[in-house]
Amino acid sequence: MDSKLRISGFIALVLAGLSWLSETAFYDDVDANGVLQESFFLPLTFILAALGLVLIFVSLWVKRRK
């Protein structure tokens, strides 16, 4: 079970990295009116990164308890 958690954590971290890359490549800009254009990818990056770290720490904690 701990390896499935660890793999899920790494997948979540990879998805967070891809989300961050798409945010910086397509949306991180200021338009002509001076309004910052952002998308859903920025909060998604933080949510996926936090989820990935939690899953990795839980998998390490489960492994340590065995």
TIMI-2910 file (N, C-alpha, C, CB; in pm, 1 decimal, decimal comma, always signed):
<rs>
+----------+----------+----------+----------+----------+----------+----------+----------+----------+----------+----------+----------+------+
!      n_x !      n_y !      n_z !     ca_x !     ca_y !     ca_z !      c_x !      c_y !      c_z !     cb_x !     cb_y !     cb_z ! resn !
+----------+----------+----------+----------+----------+----------+----------+----------+----------+----------+----------+----------+------+
!    +82,1 !   -119,3 !     +0,0 !     +0,0 !     +0,0 !     +0,0 !    +86,5 !   +125,7 !     +0,0 !    -93,4 !     -0,2 !   +120,3 !  Met !
!   +198,9 !   +123,2 !    +70,8 !   +281,3 !   +243,1 !    +78,5 !   +342,5 !   +278,5 !    -56,8 !   +391,1 !   +224,5 !   +181,9 !  Asp !
!   +368,9 !   +178,2 !   -141,8 !   +423,9 !   +210,8 !   -273,6 !   +317,7 !   +276,5 !   -361,8 !   +478,7 !    +83,9 !   -342,1 !  Ser !
!   +191,1 !   +237,4 !   -347,4 !    +84,0 !   +301,7 !   -423,3 !    +67,1 !   +447,1 !   -379,5 !    -48,5 !   +224,9 !   -405,8 !  Lys !
!    +79,7 !   +472,0 !   -251,1 !    +72,1 !   +609,3 !   -201,6 !   +188,3 !   +692,4 !   -253,9 !    +70,9 !   +611,3 !    -48,5 !  Leu !
!   +306,6 !   +633,4 !   -253,9 !   +425,3 !   +705,8 !   -300,6 !   +415,5 !   +735,5 !   -450,3 !   +553,0 !   +624,5 !   -270,9 !  Arg !
!   +368,5 !   +639,4 !   -528,4 !   +351,9 !   +661,2 !   -672,4 !   +246,1 !   +768,5 !   -697,1 !   +312,7 !   +529,1 !   -743,8 !  Ile !
!   +137,1 !   +764,3 !   -621,8 !    +33,1 !   +866,9 !   -635,0 !    +88,2 !  +1004,2 !   -597,8 !    -88,7 !   +832,7 !   -546,4 !  Ser !
!   +172,0 !  +1010,4 !   -497,5 !   +232,9 !  +1136,2 !   -458,4 !   +322,8 !  +1192,2 !   -566,4 !   +310,9 !  +1118,6 !   -331,7 !  Gly !
!   +403,7 !  +1106,6 !   -627,4 !   +491,4 !  +1152,9 !   -734,7 !   +411,4 !  +1195,4 !   -857,5 !   +591,1 !  +1043,3 !   -772,7 !  Phe !
!   +303,1 !  +1124,6 !   -886,9 !   +217,1 !  +1164,5 !   -999,3 !   +155,2 !  +1300,6 !   -972,0 !   +106,3 !  +1059,4 !  -1023,9 !  Ile !
!   +110,4 !  +1323,4 !   -849,1 !    +52,4 !  +1453,2 !   -813,5 !   +157,0 !  +1564,2 !   -825,5 !     -4,9 !  +1449,3 !   -670,2 !  Ala !
!   +281,0 !  +1535,8 !   -788,1 !   +387,3 !  +1636,8 !   -801,9 !   +419,3 !  +1665,6 !   -948,2 !   +514,2 !  +1590,5 !   -729,6 !  Leu !
!   +417,4 !  +1563,4 !  -1032,1 !   +440,3 !  +1584,7 !  -1175,4 !   +326,5 !  +1667,6 !  -1235,0 !   +453,0 !  +1449,1 !  -1249,7 !  Val !
!   +202,8 !  +1636,3 !  -1197,6 !    +89,4 !  +1714,5 !  -1246,4 !    +95,8 !  +1858,4 !  -1196,5 !    -42,1 !  +1650,0 !  -1203,0 !  Leu !
!   +144,8 !  +1878,5 !  -1074,5 !   +162,0 !  +2014,5 !  -1022,9 !   +265,9 !  +2089,3 !  -1105,6 !   +203,6 !  +2011,8 !   -874,2 !  Ala !
!   +373,4 !  +2022,9 !  -1141,4 !   +475,4 !  +2085,8 !  -1225,3 !   +422,7 !  +2120,6 !  -1363,5 !   +595,6 !  +1994,8 !  -1238,3 !  Gly !
!   +344,5 !  +2031,5 !  -1422,2 !   +285,7 !  +2059,8 !  -1552,8 !   +184,2 !  +2173,2 !  -1544,7 !   +219,6 !  +1934,5 !  -1609,2 !  Leu !
!   +109,8 !  +2177,3 !  -1437,0 !    +13,8 !  +2285,2 !  -1417,1 !    +85,1 !  +2419,1 !  -1402,3 !    -73,1 !  +2257,6 !  -1294,2 !  Ser !
!   +195,0 !  +2420,0 !  -1329,2 !   +272,7 !  +2543,1 !  -1313,4 !   +331,6 !  +2588,6 !  -1446,7 !   +384,8 !  +2522,6 !  -1210,6 !  Trp !
!   +382,2 !  +2492,1 !  -1525,4 !   +437,9 !  +2527,3 !  -1656,4 !   +331,6 !  +2586,7 !  -1748,2 !   +500,5 !  +2404,5 !  -1722,2 !  Leu !
!   +212,8 !  +2528,7 !  -1747,7 !   +107,0 !  +2582,9 !  -1832,7 !    +61,3 !  +2719,7 !  -1782,4 !    -12,1 !  +2486,1 !  -1838,2 !  Ser !
!    +63,2 !  +2741,2 !  -1652,4 !    +27,6 !  +2872,4 !  -1597,6 !   +127,9 !  +2978,4 !  -1642,4 !    +21,2 !  +2866,8 !  -1443,6 !  Glu !
!   +255,2 !  +2948,6 !  -1632,6 !   +355,7 !  +3048,3 !  -1669,0 !   +365,0 !  +3067,6 !  -1819,2 !   +491,1 !  +3008,4 !  -1614,3 !  Thr !
!   +335,1 !  +2964,2 !  -1897,1 !   +347,3 !  +2975,5 !  -2042,1 !   +229,0 !  +3048,3 !  -2105,6 !   +360,8 !  +2838,1 !  -2103,1 !  Ala !
!   +108,4 !  +3029,3 !  -2051,9 !     -9,5 !  +3080,0 !  -2120,5 !    -81,8 !  +3193,6 !  -2049,7 !   -103,8 !  +2969,8 !  -2141,1 !  Phe !
!    -80,1 !  +3198,5 !  -1916,9 !   -169,6 !  +3289,3 !  -1846,9 !   -102,1 !  +3397,1 !  -1764,2 !   -256,6 !  +3211,8 !  -1759,8 !  Tyr !
!    +19,1 !  +3381,6 !  -1724,8 !    +83,2 !  +3474,5 !  -1633,4 !   +122,8 !  +3602,3 !  -1707,8 !   +206,5 !  +3409,4 !  -1567,6 !  Asp !
!    +26,4 !  +3693,8 !  -1720,7 !    +50,5 !  +3812,4 !  -1801,2 !    -37,4 !  +3926,6 !  -1750,7 !    +23,1 !  +3783,8 !  -1951,0 !  Asp !
!     +2,2 !  +4047,2 !  -1781,0 !    -77,0 !  +4165,7 !  -1750,0 !   -129,5 !  +4220,1 !  -1882,3 !     +7,7 !  +4274,2 !  -1672,1 !  Val !
!   -262,5 !  +4239,4 !  -1892,3 !   -318,3 !  +4287,5 !  -2018,7 !   -301,6 !  +4438,7 !  -2033,4 !   -466,3 !  +4250,3 !  -2028,6 !  Asp !
!   -357,4 !  +4493,7 !  -2139,5 !   -341,2 !  +4636,0 !  -2170,5 !   -404,4 !  +4727,3 !  -2065,6 !   -401,3 !  +4665,9 !  -2305,9 !  Ala !
!   -504,5 !  +4677,8 !  -1993,5 !   -571,3 !  +4757,2 !  -1889,9 !   -500,9 !  +4749,7 !  -1755,4 !   -713,9 !  +4711,5 !  -1874,2 !  Asn !
!   -394,0 !  +4673,5 !  -1746,4 !   -321,1 !  +4659,6 !  -1621,3 !   -378,3 !  +4554,8 !  -1528,5 !   -317,5 !  +4789,6 !  -1551,3 !  Gly !
!   -460,9 !  +4463,9 !  -1581,7 !   -522,6 !  +4358,1 !  -1502,0 !   -440,7 !  +4230,6 !  -1518,2 !   -671,3 !  +4334,7 !  -1544,2 !  Val !
!   -408,9 !  +4168,8 !  -1407,0 !   -333,3 !  +4044,4 !  -1409,1 !   -423,8 !  +3930,9 !  -1454,6 !   -273,0 !  +4014,0 !  -1270,1 !  Leu !
!   -383,0 !  +3859,7 !  -1557,7 !   -460,0 !  +3747,9 !  -1611,7 !   -408,0 !  +3618,1 !  -1550,1 !   -451,0 !  +3743,4 !  -1767,7 !  Gln !
!   -491,5 !  +3555,5 !  -1472,4 !   -454,9 !  +3427,3 !  -1411,8 !   -563,2 !  +3325,8 !  -1441,0 !   -433,2 !  +3441,4 !  -1259,0 !  Glu !
!   -531,3 !  +3200,3 !  -1422,9 !   -626,1 !  +3093,6 !  -1450,9 !   -640,8 !  +3004,4 !  -1328,3 !   -581,1 !  +3011,0 !  -1573,1 !  Ser !
!   -710,6 !  +2896,8 !  -1349,4 !   -730,6 !  +2797,8 !  -1244,0 !   -604,1 !  +2716,1 !  -1220,1 !   -846,7 !  +2705,2 !  -1279,6 !  Phe !
!   -507,5 !  +2725,2 !  -1309,1 !   -387,7 !  +2642,3 !  -1297,3 !   -300,5 !  +2678,9 !  -1177,2 !   -306,2 !  +2653,2 !  -1423,2 !  Phe !
!   -300,1 !  +2805,1 !  -1136,7 !   -216,0 !  +2844,9 !  -1023,4 !   -263,2 !  +2781,6 !   -892,2 !   -214,9 !  +2997,2 !  -1010,0 !  Leu !
!   -392,6 !  +2792,3 !   -855,6 !   -435,0 !  +2723,2 !   -733,7 !   -424,9 !  +2571,2 !   -746,2 !   -577,5 !  +2762,1 !   -699,3 !  Pro !
!   -448,5 !  +2521,4 !   -867,1 !   -436,8 !  +2377,2 !   -889,7 !   -294,4 !  +2330,1 !   -865,2 !   -480,4 !  +2341,3 !  -1032,2 !  Leu !
!   -196,9 !  +2412,0 !   -899,0 !    -56,5 !  +2378,9 !   -874,8 !    -30,8 !  +2358,8 !   -726,2 !    +35,2 !  +2488,9 !   -930,0 !  Thr !
!    -78,7 !  +2453,0 !   -645,1 !    -55,7 !  +2442,7 !   -500,9 !   -132,6 !  +2326,0 !   -438,9 !    -95,3 !  +2572,8 !   -432,4 !  Phe !
!   -253,9 !  +2301,7 !   -485,8 !   -332,6 !  +2189,6 !   -433,3 !   -266,0 !  +2057,5 !   -466,0 !   -475,1 !  +2192,1 !   -489,8 !  Ile !
!   -223,1 !  +2040,4 !   -589,9 !   -158,2 !  +1914,9 !   -629,6 !    -23,1 !  +1896,5 !   -561,5 !   -140,3 !  +1910,5 !   -780,8 !  Leu !
!    +52,1 !  +2004,0 !   -544,5 !   +181,3 !  +1993,6 !   -476,2 !   +162,6 !  +1954,7 !   -330,3 !   +258,1 !  +2126,1 !   -485,9 !  Ala !
!    +65,3 !  +2015,8 !   -263,7 !    +38,9 !  +1981,5 !   -124,0 !     -8,8 !  +1837,2 !   -112,4 !    -65,4 !  +2077,1 !    -63,7 !  Ala !
!    -97,5 !  +1796,4 !   -201,8 !   -147,1 !  +1658,9 !   -200,4 !    -34,1 !  +1559,7 !   -224,7 !   -256,7 !  +1640,5 !   -305,5 !  Leu !
!    +54,1 !  +1591,0 !   -318,7 !   +167,2 !  +1502,9 !   -347,1 !   +260,4 !  +1488,7 !   -228,4 !   +244,4 !  +1554,2 !   -465,8 !  Gly !
!   +290,6 !  +1599,8 !   -163,2 !   +378,8 !  +1593,5 !    -45,9 !   +314,9 !  +1516,3 !    +68,4 !   +415,0 !  +1734,1 !     +0,8 !  Leu !
!   +186,2 !  +1537,7 !    +89,8 !   +116,2 !  +1464,4 !   +196,9 !   +116,9 !  +1315,3 !   +167,4 !    -29,5 !  +1514,9 !   +212,6 !  Val !
!    +89,6 !  +1277,2 !    +43,7 !    +89,4 !  +1134,6 !     +8,8 !   +226,5 !  +1071,6 !    +25,9 !    +42,1 !  +1115,6 !   -134,1 !  Leu !
!   +331,1 !  +1141,4 !    -10,6 !   +466,2 !  +1087,3 !     +6,0 !   +500,5 !  +1073,3 !   +153,6 !   +569,6 !  +1177,0 !    -64,1 !  Ile !
!   +467,6 !  +1174,9 !   +235,0 !   +496,4 !  +1164,8 !   +377,8 !   +415,3 !  +1054,0 !   +444,7 !   +468,4 !  +1297,7 !   +446,1 !  Phe !
!   +290,8 !  +1036,4 !   +404,0 !   +209,4 !   +928,4 !   +460,3 !   +267,0 !   +793,1 !   +421,0 !    +62,9 !   +939,9 !   +413,0 !  Val !
!   +312,3 !   +780,1 !   +296,3 !   +370,0 !   +651,7 !   +255,6 !   +497,9 !   +620,9 !   +333,2 !   +399,1 !   +651,7 !   +105,3 !  Ser !
!   +578,4 !   +722,9 !   +360,7 !   +698,5 !   +701,6 !   +440,8 !   +664,0 !   +669,6 !   +586,2 !   +788,5 !   +824,8 !   +434,5 !  Leu !
!   +559,2 !   +730,8 !   +637,0 !   +515,9 !   +703,7 !   +774,0 !   +462,0 !   +562,4 !   +787,6 !   +409,8 !   +804,3 !   +817,2 !  Trp !
!   +386,4 !   +516,2 !   +686,7 !   +333,5 !   +378,3 !   +687,5 !   +448,2 !   +279,9 !   +679,3 !   +234,4 !   +355,3 !   +569,9 !  Val !
!   +547,3 !   +308,5 !   +596,5 !   +662,8 !   +218,7 !   +583,4 !   +741,5 !   +211,9 !   +713,5 !   +754,6 !   +264,9 !   +469,0 !  Lys !
!   +753,0 !   +325,3 !   +782,3 !   +829,1 !   +330,2 !   +906,9 !   +759,0 !   +251,8 !  +1018,5 !   +850,2 !   +475,7 !   +950,1 !  Arg !
!   +627,1 !   +252,3 !  +1018,5 !   +551,7 !   +184,2 !  +1123,5 !   +555,4 !    +33,3 !  +1108,9 !   +408,7 !   +231,3 !  +1123,2 !  Arg !
!   +586,2 !    -17,3 !   +987,7 !   +586,0 !   -163,7 !   +966,8 !   +707,1 !   -228,5 !  +1024,0 !   +576,9 !   -197,1 !   +820,6 !  Lys !
+----------+----------+----------+----------+----------+----------+----------+----------+----------+----------+----------+----------+------+
</rs>
